[in-house]
Amino acid sequence: MRTLQTNLKKLGYLSGTVDGVFGTDTESAVKAFQKANGLTQDGLAGETTRNKITSIVKNSSETTETEKTGENSGNNSTSIAGTSRNVGIDASYKYTGSYRENAEYVWGELLKAGFSKEAAAGVMGNLTIEHGFNTSWEGDQGSVGIVQWRGNRKDGLVKYAKEQNMSETSIITQTKYLIEVDMPNRIGSDAFEKLKKMGDFIDATDYFCDKVESPSSYKNKTDWENGKYGPNYGAHGGPYMISWDRYTWSEQLGKYELDLGRRRNAANYWYNQF
């Protein structure tokens, strides 16, 4: 139990004490992890959940430094189809969520909209980590849908659904909104066309992560330590701490992005699925 709690704490899901007791804090942390990784949200630390936690912790510890130095722990970038970037990729990653039909629909619509295979994979990698292609109206801090929209972007989805006389939680509605409205408005038409034409899935993953999803990011560990999601989050207006192990360096962005390593792994998976 202590190992489970320690790993959940490393990944930023558990803020409580590692006490070896499976209490409400640990159960909530397990559910949050399951939700983020497309697993059944039962709050039970079964074999599938434990194995997934262990795998991500191991991958995070192996890749955090190699992303920064450009080494990739034996994964030669020249052997990874779809990218020329020298970054660490966990080729064993597989999508195990319950919304594969949704994922396949999004993939097809991205290609129809003119996205290159590499660009589509970059988008898919991000959506996998955001909400696992779950269209539900449930998410962290009021976020909803496959992109985890909030604020004006969430309101925009509601408006779009009403105008189209479609359900807000339909994968068709959310995909059309993402492609036709959200991405162009979020990053501008020129940047949107740039994203669509990208020929490297790592570049597309990093770009979409930074410009469209815009999770927390830091130039260095010191900035994280003194930031909204660092160990002193309370003094900086943050709701909770996010473990430094969850941040991965992007050479092209020049900063560490939240869960970027996992987003890249998922992008690689989808690139090789179709």
N, C-alpha and C positions, 0 to 999 in steps of 0.2 A: 504493500500500500504506500509506503514512503517513497518507493521508486516512482510509482505512478504520480504521486503528488509533486515530487521533485521535477519530473518531466513536464507536467502541466504548468508548473511554475516557470520553467525555462522557456516554454513556448508562449508565456504571457496569459494563460487562461486562468490560472489560480493565483489569487493575491493573498490568500490566507496562509496560515501556518502549516508547515509540513509536520503533522502530528501522528500520522499512521492511522487516523480514524476517517472512515468514509462518511463524512457528514454532508450537510447541505451545500457548503461551499465547494467541496470536491465534486458533488453531483452536478452542480451548476456549471463547473468548469468542464466536466466531461461532456455535458450537453452542448456547451458552446463549441468545444472542439469538434464534436460530431457534426454539428450544423455547418461549421466552416469547411468540413472535409467531405460533405455529401453522404454521411453515414446516418443510420437510423437514430433519431434523437430520443433515446430511451433513458439516458443518464446512467446506463450500466456499463461498467468497464469490462466488457467481454473481450474475447480473444481478438476479434477483428479490430476493435477500438484500440486495445493495448498495442497490437502489432503496428498499427498506423502511427500511434504516438511515438513508439520506439524508432520507427523508420524515419520520421520527420526530425526527431531530435538528433539522430545519427547523421542524417544528411546535412542538417544545419551546422553541426560542429565541424563537419568535414569541408564544407564549402564556403563558410563565411570568410576565412582568410584567403582561400584560393581565388575567390572572386576578386579580391583586392589586388593580389599579386599577378593575376593573369594565368596562374597555373590551374590545372583542372583535375588533379588527383587521378591521373591516368586516362581520363577521357579526352583523347585528342580531338580538338575541334574539327580537324579535317575529316574525321570519320563520322561526324554528326551531320546528317542531311538537313539542308535548309538553313544552315548558318555557317559563317566563317569566323564567328566570335570565339575566342579562346576562354570559355567559361565552363564551370562545372555543371554537368547535367546528370541527373539521376534517371538513367534510361529504364529503370525498373518501375518507374511510376506508372500507375494505371488508374483510370477513372473508375471508381467503385460506387458512385452515387446512384440515386434512384431516378434520375431524370435524363437518361441517355437519349430518349426520343426527342426531348427538347434540345439537347445538344446537337443532334444530327440536323434538326430543323434550322437552328441558328447557323450552322456551318453552310448549309445549302443556300440560305438567304444571303450570307456574306459573299459567297462566290457569285450569285446572281447580281449582286450590287456592284460587282467589279473589283472585289478584293482579290489580291494575289493569294495563292495558297499560303505563303509565308505570313502575310498580313492577317489572314483569317485565323491562322494558328495562334498568332500573338493575341488577338482579341479573345479567342476561345480559352487560352491559358489563364487570362485574367478573370473571365467570367466563371471559370471552374472554381477558382479560389474565393471569389467574392461570395457566391451563393449556390454553387454547384448546379446552375441552371434551374434552380427552384424559383418559380414566379410568385411565391406567396408574399403576402403583405406583412411579413414578419422579418425583423432584422435588428441588428445592433443600432442603438440610438435612433430608432424610428426609421431606419432605412428599409427599402422595399425592393422586391423584384430581382431579376437576374443580374442587375448592375449594382444593386443596393442603393437606389436613388434616395436622395433626401432633399429637403428644402424646395427651392424653385424647380429643380429637376424632377422631383417627385410630383409637384403640382402640375408640371408640364405633361407628365405621363397621364395623370387623371384627366386633364383637359383634352389631350389627344384621344384617349379612349372614348370620351363622351362625343367628340366630334365625329369619330369613326363609327360610333354606335357599337363599340366592342367592349369586351370585358377587360378590366384593368389587369387581371391576373392571367390573361391568355398569353401563351408563348408567342402567338402570332402578333398580338398587339405590342408586346414589349420589344420584340425583335424589330418590327417596323418602326417603332418609336426610336429605338437605339440608332438605327441606320439612317432614317429619314430626318430625324429631328435632333436627337440628343448629341450625337457625335459632331455633326456640322456646327451646331450652336456652341458646343463646349469648346471646341478647338479652332473653329473657323474653317471656311470652305477650302482654303489653300492647304492648311495642315491636314484636313480630312483627306484630300486627294493625295497628299504625300504619304499618309498612312496606308491608304489603299494600295499604293504601288510598291510598297516596301518589299524587297526581295530577300530579307533575312528575318527569320522568325524571332530571334533574340532582340534585334532592333525594334521590331514591331511590338513585342511583349513589353519591353522597357518603355517605349514611347506611349503606348496605350495606358500602361500603369501610371505613368507620371502625368500625362496630359488629360486623360479621361477619368480614370479612377481617382487619381490624386490622393493616395494614402499618405500617412505620415512618412517623412523622409528627413535625413540628417546628413550633413557634410562629413561628420566624424562622430566618434563615440562621446567626445566631450559635449558636443551640442545635444546629443541624446540625453546624457546625464543631467543636463540643465534644462531639458525641454519638457513639453507637455506630457509625454508618455514615458519619461525616464523615471529613475528611482525616487526623485523628488517631485513627482507629478503634482502632488497636492499644492505645492508652493507656486506652481506655474499654471494652474487652472485646468489640469488634466483630470479625467474621470477615473483613470486607473493606469497601471504601469504595463507597458508592452516590453517583453524581454528583448534585449539587444540581439540575441541569437536569431530573431526573426527578420532582421534587416540584412540585406544583401547589397553589395557594392555594384554599381553600374558605371562602367568606364565612360560610356557615351553620355550619361546624365551627370556624371561627376558627383554622385552622392549615393547614400544607402537608402534603399526603398523597402518598405514593409512587405514581407512575404514574396519578394521578387524571385528568390530562388525557386520557390514552389510554383509560382506563375510560369517560370521558364520551363520547369519540368512538365507541367501540364500542357504547355504549348508544344513541346517536343512530342508528347504523346499524341495530341490531335493531328499534328503534322503528318505523323506516320500512320494514322488511322484511315486516311482517305487518299 
